[in-house]
Amino acid sequence: MGRVLALVDDLFFRQKIVETARLTDVEVACFATPQDLVDEARAHAPALILVDLNSTQNPMEAIEKLGAGNSAPVIGFLSHVQVDLAERARRAGCTEVMPRSQFSKELPSILARAKAAT
């Protein structure tokens, strides 16, 4: 089964992702820096990549560095009022961008899809 990789420095969302992954029997690895995420994605093809677009660690850098060699879906999440940031994330390579509230609500099904895809 492929892992889910996450770039998230918000402890609340990190814990939410880790706990939901545990409950859905999905392996998840969280990273605090874009380079660590990119290195892991290149070394071990993940099933899914989650990116907190409000991370203080330059999430756009991670998305852009993943680039064309990445075959995993990239889901970015952010505050619902950040329309410009959402568009930048899509242009940078996010497969899907959603508000934090929607991400939280759909996280179990998002992780289940990643598990099924492997």
C-alpha distances in whole Angstrom, upper triangle without the diagonal:
4,6,10,13,16,20,22,25,26,26,26,23,21,21,21,17,16,18,17,13,14,16,13,10,8,8,11,13,17,19,23,24,23,23,21,18,19,19,15,14,16,15,11,11,9,8,11,14,17,20,23,26,28,27,30,28,28,25,27,27,23,23,25,24,21,23,22,20,17,15,13,15,17,19,22,24,27,31,32,35,34,34,35,32,30,31,31,27,27,29,27,24,22,21,22,24,25,27,26,27,25,22,23,24,21,18,17,16,15,12,12,12,9,7,9,9,5
4,7,10,13,16,19,22,24,24,24,21,19,20,20,16,15,17,16,13,14,16,14,12,9,8,9,11,14,16,20,21,20,20,17,15,15,15,12,11,13,12,8,7,5,5,8,11,14,17,20,23,25,24,27,25,25,22,23,23,19,19,22,20,17,19,19,16,14,12,10,12,14,16,19,21,25,28,29,32,31,31,32,28,26,28,27,24,24,25,23,20,19,18,19,21,23,25,24,26,24,20,21,23,20,17,16,16,14,11,12,12,8,7,10,8,6
4,6,10,13,15,19,20,20,21,18,15,17,16,13,12,15,14,10,12,15,12,11,7,5,6,7,11,13,17,18,17,17,15,12,14,14,10,10,13,12,8,8,5,6,7,9,11,14,17,20,22,21,24,22,22,19,21,21,17,17,20,19,16,19,19,17,14,13,10,12,13,14,17,19,22,26,27,30,28,29,30,26,25,27,26,22,22,25,22,19,18,17,18,20,21,23,22,23,22,18,19,21,18,15,15,15,13,10,12,12,8,8,12,11,9
4,7,10,12,16,17,17,18,14,12,14,14,10,10,13,12,9,12,14,12,11,7,6,5,6,9,11,14,16,15,16,14,11,13,14,11,9,13,13,10,9,6,6,5,6,7,11,14,17,19,18,21,19,19,16,18,19,15,15,18,17,14,17,18,17,13,13,9,10,10,11,13,15,18,22,23,26,25,26,26,23,21,23,23,19,19,22,20,17,15,15,15,16,17,19,18,20,18,15,16,18,15,12,13,13,10,8,11,11,7,9,12,11,11
4,7,10,13,15,15,16,13,11,14,14,10,11,14,14,11,14,16,15,14,11,9,6,5,6,8,11,12,11,12,10,7,9,11,8,8,11,12,10,10,7,8,6,5,6,9,11,14,16,15,17,15,16,13,15,15,12,12,16,15,12,15,17,16,12,13,10,11,9,10,12,14,17,20,23,25,23,24,24,21,20,22,21,17,18,20,18,16,14,15,15,16,17,19,17,20,19,15,16,19,17,14,15,16,13,11,14,14,11,13,16,15,14
4,6,9,11,12,13,10,8,11,12,8,10,13,13,11,14,17,16,16,13,11,7,6,5,6,9,10,10,12,10,7,10,12,10,10,14,15,14,13,10,11,8,6,4,6,8,11,13,11,14,12,13,11,13,14,11,11,15,15,13,16,18,18,14,15,12,12,9,9,10,11,14,17,20,22,20,22,22,18,17,20,19,15,17,19,17,15,13,14,14,14,15,16,14,17,17,13,14,17,16,12,15,16,13,12,15,15,13,15,18,17,17
4,7,9,11,13,10,9,12,13,11,12,16,16,15,17,20,19,20,16,14,11,9,6,5,6,7,7,10,9,7,10,12,11,11,15,16,16,15,13,14,11,8,6,5,6,9,10,8,10,9,10,7,11,11,8,10,13,13,12,16,18,18,15,17,14,14,11,10,9,11,12,16,19,21,18,20,20,16,16,19,17,14,16,18,15,15,13,15,15,14,15,16,14,18,18,14,15,19,18,15,18,19,16,15,19,19,16,19,22,20,20
4,6,8,10,7,6,10,11,9,11,14,15,14,17,19,19,20,17,16,12,10,7,6,6,8,10,13,12,10,13,15,15,15,18,19,19,19,16,17,14,11,8,6,5,8,8,6,9,9,10,9,12,13,11,13,16,16,16,19,22,22,19,20,17,16,13,12,10,10,11,14,17,19,17,20,20,16,16,19,18,15,18,20,17,17,15,17,16,15,15,15,12,16,16,13,14,17,17,14,17,19,16,16,20,20,18,20,23,23,23
4,6,9,8,7,10,12,12,13,15,17,17,19,21,22,22,20,18,14,12,9,8,6,9,11,14,13,12,15,17,17,18,21,22,21,22,19,21,18,14,12,10,8,10,9,6,7,8,11,10,14,15,13,15,18,18,19,22,25,25,22,24,21,20,17,16,13,13,13,15,18,20,18,21,21,18,18,21,20,17,21,23,20,20,18,21,20,18,17,17,14,17,19,16,16,19,20,17,20,22,20,19,23,24,22,23,27,26,26
4,6,6,6,9,10,11,12,14,15,16,18,20,21,22,20,19,16,14,11,11,9,12,14,17,16,15,19,21,20,20,24,25,24,24,21,22,19,16,13,11,8,11,9,7,9,11,13,13,16,17,16,18,21,21,21,24,27,27,24,26,23,21,18,16,14,12,11,13,16,18,17,20,21,18,18,22,21,18,21,24,22,22,19,21,20,17,16,15,12,14,17,14,13,17,18,16,19,21,19,19,22,24,22,24,27,27,27
4,6,5,6,8,10,10,12,14,15,16,18,20,21,19,18,15,14,11,12,10,14,16,19,17,17,20,22,21,22,25,25,25,25,22,23,20,17,14,14,11,14,12,11,12,14,16,16,20,21,19,21,24,24,24,27,30,29,26,27,24,23,20,18,16,15,15,16,19,21,21,24,25,21,22,25,24,22,25,27,25,25,22,24,22,20,19,17,14,16,18,15,14,17,19,16,18,21,20,19,22,24,22,24,27,27,27
4,5,5,6,9,10,11,12,14,15,17,18,20,19,18,15,15,13,14,14,17,19,22,20,19,22,24,23,23,27,27,26,26,23,23,20,18,15,14,12,14,13,12,14,16,18,17,21,22,21,22,25,26,25,28,31,30,27,28,24,23,20,18,16,14,14,14,17,20,20,23,24,21,21,25,24,22,24,27,25,25,22,23,21,19,17,15,12,13,15,13,11,14,16,14,16,19,18,17,21,23,22,23,26,27,27
4,5,5,6,8,10,10,12,14,15,16,18,16,16,13,13,10,12,12,15,17,20,18,17,20,22,20,20,24,25,23,23,20,19,16,14,11,11,9,12,11,11,14,15,17,15,18,20,18,19,22,23,22,25,27,27,24,24,21,19,16,14,12,10,11,13,15,18,18,20,22,19,18,22,22,19,21,24,22,22,19,20,18,16,14,13,9,11,13,10,8,12,13,11,13,16,15,14,18,19,18,20,23,23,24
4,5,5,6,9,10,11,12,14,15,16,14,13,10,10,7,9,10,13,15,18,16,14,18,19,17,18,22,22,21,21,18,18,15,13,10,11,9,13,13,11,14,14,16,15,18,19,17,18,22,22,21,24,26,26,23,23,20,19,16,15,14,12,14,16,19,21,20,23,24,21,20,24,23,20,22,25,23,22,19,20,19,17,16,16,12,14,16,12,11,15,15,12,14,17,15,14,17,19,17,19,22,22,22
4,5,5,6,8,10,10,12,14,15,14,13,11,11,10,12,13,17,19,21,19,17,21,22,20,21,24,25,23,23,20,20,17,16,13,14,13,17,16,15,17,18,20,18,22,23,21,22,25,25,24,27,30,29,25,26,22,21,19,17,17,15,16,18,21,23,23,26,27,24,23,27,26,23,25,28,26,25,22,23,21,20,19,18,14,15,17,14,12,15,15,12,14,17,16,14,17,20,18,19,22,23,23
4,6,5,6,8,10,11,12,14,13,14,11,13,11,14,15,19,20,23,21,19,22,24,21,21,25,25,23,23,19,19,16,15,12,14,12,16,16,15,18,19,21,19,22,24,21,22,25,26,24,27,29,29,25,25,21,20,18,15,15,13,15,16,18,22,22,24,26,23,22,25,25,22,24,27,25,24,21,21,19,18,16,15,12,12,13,11,8,11,12,9,10,14,13,12,15,17,16,17,20,22,22
4,6,5,6,9,10,10,12,10,10,8,10,9,12,14,17,18,20,18,16,19,20,18,18,22,22,20,19,16,15,13,12,9,11,11,15,15,15,18,18,20,17,20,21,19,19,23,23,21,24,26,25,21,21,18,16,15,13,13,12,15,17,19,22,22,23,25,22,20,24,24,20,22,25,23,21,18,19,17,16,15,15,12,13,13,10,9,11,11,8,9,12,11,9,12,14,13,14,17,18,19
4,6,5,6,9,10,10,9,9,7,8,8,12,14,17,18,20,18,16,19,20,17,18,22,21,19,19,16,15,14,13,12,14,14,18,18,17,19,19,21,19,22,23,20,21,25,24,22,25,27,26,23,23,19,18,17,16,16,16,18,20,23,26,25,27,28,25,24,27,27,23,25,28,26,24,21,21,20,20,19,19,16,17,17,14,12,15,14,11,11,14,13,11,14,16,14,14,18,19,19
4,5,5,6,9,10,10,10,10,12,12,16,17,21,22,24,21,20,23,24,21,21,25,25,22,22,19,18,16,16,15,17,16,20,20,19,22,22,25,22,25,27,24,24,28,28,26,29,30,29,26,25,22,21,20,18,19,17,20,21,23,27,27,29,30,27,26,29,29,26,27,30,28,27,24,24,22,21,20,20,16,17,17,14,12,14,14,11,10,14,14,11,13,17,16,15,18,20,20
4,5,5,6,8,8,10,10,13,13,17,19,22,22,25,22,20,23,24,21,21,25,25,22,21,17,16,14,15,13,16,16,19,20,20,23,23,25,22,25,26,23,23,27,27,25,27,29,28,24,23,20,18,18,16,17,16,18,20,22,25,25,27,29,26,24,27,28,24,25,28,27,25,22,21,19,19,18,18,15,15,15,12,10,11,11,7,6,10,10,8,10,13,13,13,15,17,18
4,5,5,6,5,6,6,10,11,15,18,20,21,23,20,18,20,21,18,18,22,21,18,18,14,13,12,13,12,15,16,20,21,20,23,23,24,21,24,25,22,22,25,25,23,25,27,25,22,21,17,17,16,15,17,17,20,22,24,27,27,28,30,26,25,27,28,24,25,28,26,24,21,20,19,20,19,19,17,17,17,14,12,14,12,9,8,10,10,7,9,12,10,10,13,15,15
4,5,5,6,7,8,11,13,17,20,23,23,25,22,20,23,24,20,20,24,23,20,20,17,16,15,16,16,19,19,23,24,23,26,25,27,24,27,28,25,25,29,28,26,29,30,28,25,24,20,20,20,19,20,20,23,25,27,30,30,31,33,30,28,31,31,28,28,32,30,27,24,24,23,23,22,23,20,20,20,17,15,16,15,12,10,13,13,10,11,15,13,12,15,17,17
4,6,8,10,11,15,16,20,23,25,26,28,25,23,26,27,23,23,27,26,23,22,19,17,17,18,17,20,21,24,25,25,28,28,29,26,29,30,27,27,31,31,28,31,32,30,27,25,22,21,21,20,21,21,23,25,27,30,30,32,34,31,29,32,32,29,29,33,31,29,26,25,23,24,22,22,20,19,19,16,14,14,14,11,8,12,13,10,10,14,14,12,15,18,17
4,6,9,11,14,16,20,23,25,26,27,25,22,24,25,22,21,25,24,21,20,17,14,14,16,16,19,20,24,25,25,28,28,29,26,28,29,26,25,29,29,26,28,29,28,24,23,19,18,19,18,20,20,23,25,26,30,30,31,33,30,27,30,31,27,27,31,29,26,23,22,21,22,21,22,20,19,18,15,14,14,13,10,7,9,10,7,7,10,10,9,11,14,14
4,7,9,13,16,19,22,25,25,26,23,21,23,24,20,20,23,22,19,18,15,14,14,16,17,20,22,25,27,26,29,28,29,26,29,29,26,26,29,29,26,28,29,27,24,22,19,19,20,19,22,22,25,28,29,32,32,33,35,32,29,32,32,28,29,32,30,27,25,23,23,24,23,24,22,22,21,18,17,18,16,13,10,12,13,9,9,12,11,8,11,14,13
4,6,10,13,16,20,22,22,23,20,17,20,20,17,16,20,19,15,15,12,10,11,13,13,17,19,22,24,23,26,25,26,23,25,26,22,22,25,25,22,24,25,23,20,19,15,16,16,16,18,19,23,25,27,30,29,30,32,29,26,29,29,25,25,28,26,24,21,20,20,21,21,22,20,21,20,17,16,17,15,12,10,11,11,7,8,10,8,6,10,12,11
4,7,10,13,17,19,19,20,17,15,17,17,14,14,17,16,13,13,10,10,11,12,13,16,18,21,23,21,24,23,24,21,24,24,20,21,24,23,20,23,24,22,19,18,15,16,16,16,19,20,23,26,28,31,30,31,32,28,27,29,29,25,26,28,26,23,21,21,21,22,22,23,21,22,21,18,18,19,17,14,13,14,13,9,11,13,10,9,13,13,12
4,7,10,13,15,16,17,14,12,15,15,12,12,16,15,13,13,10,10,9,9,10,13,14,18,19,18,20,19,20,18,21,21,17,18,21,20,18,21,22,21,17,17,14,14,14,14,16,17,20,23,25,28,26,28,29,25,24,26,25,22,23,25,23,21,19,19,19,19,19,21,18,20,20,16,16,18,16,12,13,15,12,9,12,14,11,11,14,15,14
4,7,10,12,13,14,11,9,12,12,9,11,14,13,12,13,10,12,11,10,10,12,14,17,18,16,18,16,18,16,19,18,15,16,20,18,16,20,22,20,17,18,15,15,14,15,16,17,20,23,25,28,26,28,28,24,24,26,25,21,23,25,22,20,19,19,20,20,20,22,19,22,21,17,17,20,19,15,16,18,15,13,16,17,14,14,18,17,16
4,7,9,11,12,9,8,12,13,10,12,15,15,14,15,12,14,12,10,9,10,11,14,15,12,15,13,15,13,16,16,13,15,18,17,16,19,22,20,18,19,16,16,14,14,14,15,17,20,23,25,23,25,26,22,21,24,23,19,21,23,21,19,18,19,19,18,19,19,17,20,20,16,16,19,18,15,17,19,16,14,17,18,16,17,20,20,19
4,6,8,9,6,6,10,10,9,11,14,14,14,15,13,16,14,11,10,10,11,13,14,11,12,10,12,11,14,14,11,13,16,15,14,18,21,19,17,19,16,17,14,15,14,15,17,20,23,25,23,25,25,21,21,23,21,18,21,22,19,19,17,19,20,19,20,20,18,21,22,18,19,22,21,18,20,22,19,17,21,21,18,20,23,22,21
4,7,9,7,8,11,12,12,14,16,17,18,19,17,19,17,13,12,10,10,12,12,9,9,7,10,10,13,13,11,14,16,15,15,19,22,21,19,21,19,19,16,16,15,15,16,19,23,24,22,24,23,20,20,23,21,18,21,22,19,19,18,21,21,20,20,20,18,21,22,19,19,23,23,20,22,24,21,20,24,24,21,23,26,25,25
4,6,5,7,9,10,11,13,15,16,17,18,17,19,17,13,13,11,11,12,13,9,9,6,8,8,11,10,8,12,14,12,13,16,20,19,17,20,18,19,16,17,15,16,17,20,23,24,22,24,23,19,20,22,19,17,20,21,17,18,17,20,21,20,21,22,20,23,24,21,22,25,25,22,24,26,23,22,25,25,22,24,27,26,25
4,6,5,6,9,10,11,12,14,15,16,15,18,15,12,12,10,11,11,13,10,10,7,7,6,8,6,4,8,10,8,9,13,16,16,14,17,16,16,13,15,13,15,17,20,23,24,21,22,21,17,18,19,16,14,17,17,14,14,14,17,18,18,20,21,20,23,23,20,22,25,24,21,24,25,21,21,25,24,21,23,26,24,24
4,5,5,6,9,10,10,12,14,15,15,18,17,14,14,13,15,15,17,14,14,10,10,10,11,8,7,10,11,8,10,13,16,15,14,17,17,18,15,17,17,19,20,24,26,27,24,26,24,20,21,22,19,17,20,20,16,16,17,20,21,21,23,24,23,27,27,24,25,28,27,24,27,27,24,23,26,26,22,24,27,25,24
4,6,5,6,9,10,11,12,14,13,17,15,13,14,13,15,16,17,14,15,11,12,12,14,11,9,12,14,11,11,15,18,16,15,18,16,18,16,17,17,19,21,24,27,28,26,27,26,22,23,24,22,19,21,22,18,18,18,20,22,21,23,24,23,26,26,23,24,27,26,23,25,26,23,21,24,24,21,22,25,24,22
4,6,5,6,9,10,11,11,10,13,12,9,10,10,12,14,16,13,14,11,12,10,12,10,7,10,12,10,9,13,15,14,12,14,13,14,12,14,14,16,18,22,24,26,23,25,24,20,20,22,19,16,18,19,16,15,15,17,18,18,20,22,20,24,23,20,21,24,22,20,22,22,19,18,21,21,17,19,22,20,19
4,5,5,6,9,10,10,11,14,12,10,12,11,14,15,18,15,16,13,12,11,12,9,6,8,10,7,6,10,12,11,9,13,12,14,12,15,15,18,20,24,26,27,24,25,24,20,20,21,19,16,18,18,14,13,14,16,18,19,21,23,23,26,25,22,24,26,24,22,24,24,21,20,23,22,18,20,23,21,20
4,6,5,6,9,10,11,15,15,13,15,15,17,19,21,18,19,15,15,14,15,13,10,12,13,10,9,12,14,12,11,14,14,16,15,18,18,21,23,27,29,31,28,29,28,24,24,25,22,20,21,21,18,17,18,19,22,22,25,27,26,29,28,25,26,29,27,24,26,26,23,21,24,24,20,21,24,22,20
4,5,5,6,8,8,12,12,11,13,14,17,19,21,18,20,16,17,15,17,15,11,13,15,12,10,14,15,13,11,13,12,15,14,17,18,20,23,27,29,31,28,29,28,25,24,26,23,20,22,22,19,17,18,19,21,22,24,26,24,27,27,23,24,27,25,22,23,24,20,18,21,21,17,18,21,19,17
4,6,5,5,6,10,9,8,11,13,16,18,20,18,20,17,17,14,15,14,10,11,13,10,8,11,12,10,8,10,9,11,11,14,16,19,22,25,27,29,27,27,26,23,22,23,21,18,19,20,16,14,15,16,18,19,22,24,23,26,25,21,23,25,23,20,22,22,18,17,19,18,15,16,19,16,15
4,6,6,9,12,13,12,15,16,19,20,23,21,22,19,19,17,17,15,12,13,13,10,8,10,11,8,8,10,11,14,14,17,19,22,25,28,30,32,29,29,28,25,24,25,23,20,21,21,17,16,17,18,20,22,25,27,27,30,28,25,27,29,27,24,25,25,22,20,23,21,18,19,21,18,17
4,7,9,13,14,14,17,18,21,23,25,23,24,21,21,19,20,18,15,16,17,14,12,14,15,11,11,13,13,16,17,20,21,24,27,31,33,35,32,33,32,28,28,28,26,23,24,24,21,19,20,21,23,25,27,29,29,31,30,27,28,30,28,25,26,26,23,21,23,22,18,19,21,19,17
4,6,10,11,12,15,17,21,23,25,23,25,22,22,20,21,19,16,16,18,15,13,15,15,12,11,11,11,14,15,18,20,23,26,30,32,34,32,32,31,28,27,28,26,23,23,24,21,19,19,19,22,23,26,28,27,30,28,25,26,28,25,22,23,23,20,18,20,19,15,15,18,15,13
4,7,9,10,14,16,20,21,24,23,25,22,22,19,19,19,15,15,16,14,11,13,13,10,8,8,7,11,12,15,18,21,24,28,30,32,30,30,29,26,25,26,24,21,21,22,19,16,16,16,19,21,23,26,25,28,26,23,24,26,23,21,21,21,18,16,17,16,12,14,15,12,11
4,5,7,11,13,17,19,22,20,23,20,20,17,18,18,14,14,16,15,12,14,14,12,9,8,6,9,10,13,15,18,22,25,27,29,27,28,28,24,23,24,23,19,19,21,19,16,15,14,16,18,20,23,22,24,22,19,21,22,19,17,17,17,14,12,14,13,9,11,13,11,9
4,7,10,14,17,19,22,21,24,22,22,19,20,20,16,15,18,17,14,16,15,14,10,8,6,7,10,12,15,17,21,25,26,29,27,27,27,24,22,23,23,19,19,21,19,16,14,13,14,17,19,21,21,23,20,17,19,20,17,15,15,14,11,9,11,9,6,7,9,7,6
4,7,10,13,16,19,18,21,19,19,15,17,17,14,13,16,16,12,14,15,14,10,9,5,5,6,8,11,14,17,21,22,25,23,23,24,21,18,20,20,16,16,18,16,13,11,10,11,13,15,18,17,19,17,14,16,17,14,12,13,13,9,8,11,9,6,9,11,9,10
4,7,10,12,15,14,17,16,15,12,13,14,10,9,13,13,10,13,14,13,10,10,7,6,5,6,8,11,15,18,20,22,20,21,21,18,16,18,17,13,14,16,14,11,9,10,11,12,14,16,15,18,17,13,15,17,15,12,14,14,11,10,13,12,9,12,15,13,13
4,7,9,12,12,15,14,14,10,12,14,11,10,14,14,12,15,17,17,13,13,10,8,6,5,6,8,11,15,17,19,17,18,19,16,14,16,16,12,13,16,14,12,9,10,10,10,11,13,12,15,14,10,12,15,13,10,13,13,10,10,14,13,11,14,16,15,16
4,6,9,8,11,11,10,7,9,11,8,8,12,13,12,14,17,17,14,15,12,11,7,6,5,6,9,13,15,17,15,16,16,13,12,14,13,10,12,14,12,11,9,11,10,9,11,12,11,14,14,11,13,16,15,13,16,17,13,14,17,17,15,18,20,19,20
4,5,5,9,10,10,7,10,12,11,11,14,15,15,17,20,21,18,19,16,14,11,9,6,5,6,10,13,15,13,15,15,11,11,14,13,11,13,16,14,14,11,14,12,10,10,10,9,13,13,10,12,15,15,13,17,18,15,15,19,19,17,20,23,22,23
4,5,9,9,8,6,7,11,10,10,13,15,15,16,20,21,18,20,17,15,11,10,6,6,5,9,11,12,10,12,12,8,8,11,10,8,11,13,12,12,10,13,12,9,10,10,10,14,14,12,14,17,17,16,19,20,17,18,22,21,20,23,25,24,25
4,6,9,8,8,10,12,13,13,16,17,18,20,23,24,22,23,21,19,15,13,9,8,6,8,11,12,10,13,13,9,10,14,13,11,14,16,15,16,14,17,15,12,12,11,10,14,15,13,15,18,18,17,21,22,19,20,24,24,23,26,28,27,28
4,5,6,6,9,11,11,12,15,16,17,19,22,23,21,23,20,19,15,14,11,10,9,11,15,16,13,16,16,12,13,16,14,13,16,18,16,17,15,18,17,14,15,14,12,16,17,15,16,20,20,18,21,23,20,20,24,24,22,25,28,27,27
4,6,8,11,11,12,14,16,17,18,21,24,25,23,25,23,22,18,17,14,14,12,14,17,18,15,18,17,14,16,18,16,15,19,20,17,19,18,21,20,18,18,17,16,19,21,19,20,23,24,22,25,27,24,24,28,28,26,28,31,30,31
4,6,9,9,9,12,13,14,15,18,21,22,20,23,21,20,17,17,14,14,14,16,20,20,17,20,18,15,17,19,16,14,18,19,16,17,17,20,20,18,19,19,18,21,22,20,21,24,24,22,25,27,23,23,27,27,25,27,30,29,29
4,5,6,7,9,10,11,13,15,19,20,18,21,20,19,15,15,13,14,13,16,19,19,15,17,15,12,14,16,13,11,15,15,12,14,14,18,18,16,18,18,18,21,22,20,21,25,24,22,26,27,23,24,27,27,24,27,30,28,29
4,5,5,6,9,10,11,13,17,17,16,18,16,15,11,12,9,11,11,14,17,18,14,16,14,11,12,14,11,9,12,13,10,11,11,14,14,13,15,15,15,19,19,17,19,22,21,19,23,23,20,20,24,23,21,24,26,24,25
4,5,5,6,8,10,11,15,16,15,17,16,15,12,12,10,12,12,15,17,18,14,15,13,9,11,11,8,7,10,10,7,9,9,13,14,13,15,16,17,21,21,18,21,24,23,21,25,25,21,22,25,24,22,25,27,25,26
4,6,5,6,9,10,14,15,14,17,17,16,13,15,13,15,16,19,21,21,18,18,16,13,14,15,11,10,13,12,9,11,12,15,17,16,19,20,20,24,24,21,24,27,25,24,27,27,23,24,27,26,23,26,28,26,26
4,6,5,6,9,12,13,11,14,13,13,10,12,11,14,15,19,21,22,19,19,18,14,15,16,13,10,13,13,9,10,10,14,15,15,17,19,19,23,22,19,22,24,23,21,24,24,20,20,24,22,20,23,25,23,23
4,6,5,7,10,11,10,12,11,11,8,10,9,13,14,18,19,21,17,17,16,13,12,13,10,8,9,10,6,6,7,10,12,12,15,17,18,21,20,18,21,23,21,20,23,22,19,19,22,21,18,22,23,21,22
4,5,5,9,11,10,13,14,13,11,13,13,16,17,20,22,22,19,19,17,14,14,14,11,9,10,9,5,7,9,12,14,15,18,20,21,25,24,21,24,27,25,23,26,26,22,23,26,24,21,25,26,23,24
4,5,9,9,9,13,13,14,12,15,15,18,20,23,25,26,22,22,20,17,17,17,14,12,14,13,9,10,12,15,17,18,21,23,23,27,26,23,26,28,26,24,27,27,23,23,26,24,21,24,26,23,23
4,7,7,6,9,10,11,9,13,13,17,19,23,24,26,22,22,21,18,17,17,15,12,13,13,9,8,10,12,15,16,19,22,22,25,24,21,24,26,24,22,24,24,20,20,23,21,18,21,22,20,20
4,6,6,9,11,11,11,14,15,18,21,24,25,26,23,22,20,18,17,17,14,12,12,11,8,7,10,12,15,17,20,23,24,27,25,23,26,28,25,24,26,25,22,22,25,22,20,23,24,21,21
4,5,8,10,12,12,16,17,21,23,27,27,29,25,24,23,21,20,18,17,15,14,13,11,9,12,12,16,18,22,25,26,29,27,25,28,29,27,25,27,26,22,23,25,22,20,23,23,20,20
4,6,9,12,13,16,18,22,25,28,29,31,28,27,26,23,22,21,19,17,17,16,13,11,14,14,18,20,23,26,27,30,28,25,28,30,27,25,27,26,22,22,24,21,19,21,22,18,18
4,6,8,9,13,15,19,22,25,26,28,25,25,24,21,20,20,18,15,15,15,12,10,11,11,15,17,20,23,24,26,25,22,24,26,23,21,23,22,18,18,20,18,15,18,19,15,15
4,7,9,13,15,19,22,26,27,29,26,25,25,23,20,20,20,16,15,16,14,11,11,10,14,17,20,23,24,26,24,21,24,25,22,20,21,20,16,17,18,15,13,15,16,12,12
4,6,10,13,16,20,23,24,26,24,24,24,21,19,19,19,15,15,16,14,11,10,9,12,14,17,20,21,23,20,18,20,21,18,17,18,16,13,13,15,12,9,12,13,10,11
4,6,10,13,17,20,21,23,21,20,21,18,16,16,16,13,12,14,13,9,7,6,8,11,13,17,17,20,17,15,17,18,15,14,16,14,11,12,13,11,9,13,13,11,12
4,6,10,13,17,18,20,18,18,18,15,13,14,13,10,10,12,10,7,5,5,7,9,11,14,15,17,15,13,16,17,15,13,16,15,11,12,15,13,11,15,16,14,15
4,7,10,14,14,17,15,15,16,13,11,13,13,9,10,13,12,9,6,6,5,6,8,11,11,14,12,9,12,14,12,11,14,13,9,11,14,12,11,15,16,15,17
4,7,11,12,14,12,13,13,10,8,11,11,7,9,12,11,10,6,8,6,5,6,9,9,12,11,9,12,14,13,12,15,15,12,14,17,16,15,18,20,19,20
4,7,9,12,10,11,13,10,8,12,12,10,11,15,14,13,10,11,9,6,5,5,5,9,9,6,9,12,11,11,15,15,12,14,17,17,16,20,21,21,23
4,6,8,7,9,11,8,8,11,12,10,12,15,15,15,12,14,11,8,7,5,5,9,10,9,11,13,14,14,18,18,16,18,21,21,20,23,25,25,26
4,6,6,9,11,9,9,13,14,13,15,18,18,18,16,17,14,10,8,5,6,8,10,10,12,14,15,16,19,20,18,20,23,23,23,26,28,28,30
4,6,7,10,10,9,12,14,13,15,18,18,19,16,17,14,10,8,5,7,8,9,11,13,14,15,16,20,20,18,21,24,23,24,27,28,28,30
4,6,9,9,9,12,14,14,15,18,19,20,18,19,16,12,11,8,10,12,13,14,16,18,19,20,24,24,22,25,27,27,27,30,32,31,33
4,6,5,6,9,10,11,13,15,15,17,15,17,14,11,10,9,11,13,14,15,17,19,19,20,24,24,22,24,27,26,26,29,31,30,32
4,6,5,6,9,10,11,13,14,16,14,16,13,10,10,10,13,15,15,16,18,20,20,21,25,24,22,25,27,26,26,30,31,29,32
4,5,5,6,9,10,11,12,15,14,16,14,12,13,13,15,18,18,18,21,23,23,23,27,26,24,26,29,28,27,31,32,31,33
4,5,5,6,9,10,10,12,11,14,13,10,11,11,13,16,16,16,19,21,21,21,25,24,21,24,27,25,25,28,30,28,30
4,5,5,6,9,10,11,9,11,9,6,8,9,12,14,14,13,17,18,18,18,22,21,19,21,24,22,22,26,27,25,27
4,5,5,6,9,10,9,11,10,8,11,12,15,18,17,17,20,22,21,21,25,24,21,23,26,24,24,27,28,26,29
4,5,5,6,9,9,12,12,10,13,14,17,20,19,18,21,23,22,22,26,25,22,24,27,25,24,28,29,27,29
4,5,5,6,6,9,9,7,11,13,14,18,17,15,19,21,19,19,22,22,18,20,23,21,20,24,25,23,25
4,5,5,5,7,7,7,11,13,16,19,17,16,19,21,19,19,22,21,18,20,23,20,20,23,24,22,24
4,5,7,9,11,11,14,17,19,22,21,20,23,25,23,23,26,25,21,24,26,23,22,26,27,24,26
4,6,9,11,11,15,17,19,22,21,19,23,25,23,22,25,24,21,22,25,23,21,25,26,23,25
4,6,9,10,14,17,18,21,20,18,21,23,21,20,23,22,18,20,22,19,18,22,22,20,21
4,5,7,10,13,15,18,16,14,18,19,17,16,19,18,15,16,19,17,15,19,20,18,20
4,7,10,14,16,18,15,14,17,18,15,15,18,16,13,15,17,14,13,17,18,15,18
4,7,10,12,14,12,10,14,15,13,13,16,14,11,14,16,14,14,17,18,16,19
4,7,9,12,10,9,13,14,12,13,16,15,12,15,18,16,16,20,21,19,22
4,6,8,6,6,10,11,10,11,15,14,12,15,17,16,17,20,21,20,23
4,5,5,6,9,10,11,12,15,15,14,17,19,19,19,22,24,23,26
4,6,5,6,9,10,10,14,15,13,15,18,18,19,21,23,23,25
4,5,5,6,9,10,13,14,14,16,18,19,20,22,23,24,26
4,5,5,6,8,11,11,11,14,16,16,17,20,21,21,24
4,5,5,6,9,10,8,11,13,14,14,17,18,19,21
4,6,5,8,10,10,11,14,15,16,17,19,20,22
4,6,8,9,10,12,13,14,16,17,19,20,22
4,6,5,6,9,10,11,12,14,15,17,19
4,5,5,6,8,10,11,12,14,15,17
4,5,5,6,9,10,11,12,14,16
4,5,5,6,9,10,10,12,15
4,5,5,6,9,10,11,13
4,5,5,6,9,10,11
4,5,5,6,9,10
4,5,5,6,9
4,5,5,7
4,5,6
4,5
4
